[in-house]
């Protein structure tokens, strides 16, 4: 899911991505260990780079943070289209989508069909602020309310 936004992005800020959420922030979801910073290369043909990520383990899954500079002139609508296309593939497979907007933060909760017992529930919240895409995703066996993922996005925004 995170990959959908990488196609429209530029290299992430130089700031350590994991430092944008504190142990207290992620601890509210059961995280006990430190975040692990990673990167993921992307190549859209017109743009190449590396998207920086931070990943934390939860008892039943994980939290993933991406903070990525976006090209000048990119709109939230163009980034949302990329996400809609990715989620549409899951919906075609029987996943259900619950969507809610909290002002400028857009959130989704994707639930797998009953037949896919091992597939994780996915909560994702994202926003475009200060020329930067901020996205928090959770994957796991336990539902993470959109309000909790939204709070993490707000914490990141406050530290940009």
C-alpha positions in Angstrom: 0.0 0.0 0.0 2.9 2.3 0.9 4.2 1.7 -2.6 1.4 3.6 -4.2 2.7 6.9 -3.0 6.3 6.2 -3.8 5.8 6.7 -7.5 5.0 10.4 -7.1 7.7 11.1 -4.6 11.2 12.6 -4.3 13.8 11.5 -1.8 12.7 11.8 1.8 14.0 14.5 4.1 17.4 14.1 5.6 16.0 14.0 9.1 16.0 10.5 10.7 12.5 9.2 9.9 12.2 7.1 13.1 12.7 10.2 15.2 9.4 11.7 14.0 7.5 9.4 16.3 8.4 8.9 19.9 8.3 5.7 22.0 5.3 7.2 23.7 3.5 7.8 20.4 3.9 4.3 19.1 3.6 2.7 22.5 -0.1 3.5 22.5 -0.4 0.7 19.9 1.6 -1.8 21.9 5.0 -1.2 20.3 7.8 -2.0 22.8 11.0 -1.9 20.6 12.8 0.7 18.7 11.8 1.6 15.1 13.9 0.2 12.3 14.8 2.6 9.5 14.8 1.3 6.0 14.6 2.6 2.5 13.0 1.5 -0.7 14.2 2.4 -4.1 11.7 3.6 -6.7 11.9 4.4 -10.4 9.0 5.9 -12.2 11.0 6.6 -15.3 10.8 10.4 -14.8 12.0 10.2 -11.2 14.3 7.9 -9.3 15.1 7.9 -5.7 14.9 6.2 -2.3 11.9 6.4 0.0 12.9 6.3 3.7 10.7 4.3 6.0 10.5 3.5 9.7 9.0 0.2 10.8 7.9 -0.9 14.3 6.7 -4.3 15.5 3.4 -4.6 17.3 2.2 -7.7 19.2 0.0 -8.7 16.2 1.6 -6.8 13.3 3.5 -3.6 12.5 3.4 0.1 12.1 5.0 1.7 9.0 5.9 5.4 8.5 6.8 7.1 5.3 7.7 10.8 5.0 8.5 11.8 1.4 9.0 15.0 -0.4 6.7 15.3 -3.4 7.3 17.0 -6.7 6.5 20.7 -7.0 2.9 21.1 -8.1 1.8 17.6 -7.0 -1.7 17.7 -5.6 -3.4 15.6 -2.9 -5.8 14.4 -5.6 -3.0 13.0 -7.8 -1.5 11.1 -4.8 -5.0 9.9 -3.7 -5.5 8.5 -7.2 -2.5 6.3 -6.8 -3.8 5.0 -3.5 -7.3 4.5 -5.0 -5.9 2.3 -7.8 -4.0 0.1 -5.3 -7.0 -0.3 -3.0 -9.3 -1.0 -5.9 -7.2 -4.2 -6.6 -8.0 -5.4 -3.0 -11.6 -4.4 -3.3 -11.9 -6.5 -6.5 -10.7 -9.5 -4.4 -13.5 -9.0 -1.8 -11.8 -6.7 0.7 -14.0 -4.0 2.3 -13.0 -0.4 2.7 -14.1 2.1 5.4 -12.9 5.6 4.6 -12.9 8.7 6.8 -11.4 12.2 6.3 -10.3 14.2 9.3 -9.8 17.6 7.8 -6.6 17.3 5.7 -5.9 13.7 6.9 -7.4 10.9 4.9 -7.8 7.5 6.5 -8.8 4.0 5.3 -9.4 0.7 7.1 -9.2 -2.3 4.8 -10.6 -5.6 6.0 -9.9 -8.8 4.1 -12.7 -11.2 3.1 -13.5 -13.9 5.6 -11.9 -16.6 3.4 -8.5 -14.9 3.8 -8.0 -15.6 7.5 -4.3 -14.9 7.5 -4.5 -11.6 5.7 -3.9 -8.5 7.9 -6.3 -5.7 8.7 -4.8 -2.6 7.3 -5.3 1.0 8.6 -3.7 3.8 6.7 -3.8 7.6 7.2 -2.0 10.1 5.1 -1.8 13.8 4.4 0.2 16.2 2.2 1.7 19.0 4.2 4.6 21.4 3.6 5.4 19.7 0.2 5.7 16.4 2.1 3.6 13.2 2.1 3.2 11.8 5.6 1.7 8.3 5.6 1.2 5.9 8.6 0.1 2.3 7.9 -0.6 -0.5 10.3 -1.0 -4.2 9.3 -2.0 -6.8 11.7 -4.5 -9.3 13.1 -6.0 -6.6 15.4 -8.0 -3.7 14.1 -6.3 -0.3 14.7 -8.9 2.5 14.8 -8.4 5.2 12.2 -8.3 7.8 15.0 -5.1 6.2 16.4 -3.3 6.2 13.0 -4.5 9.8 12.5 -3.0 10.8 15.8 0.4 9.4 14.7 0.2 11.4 11.5 -0.5 14.5 13.5 2.5 13.8 15.7 4.7 13.6 12.7 3.4 16.8 11.2 4.2 18.6 14.4 7.8 17.4 14.2 8.5 18.2 10.5 
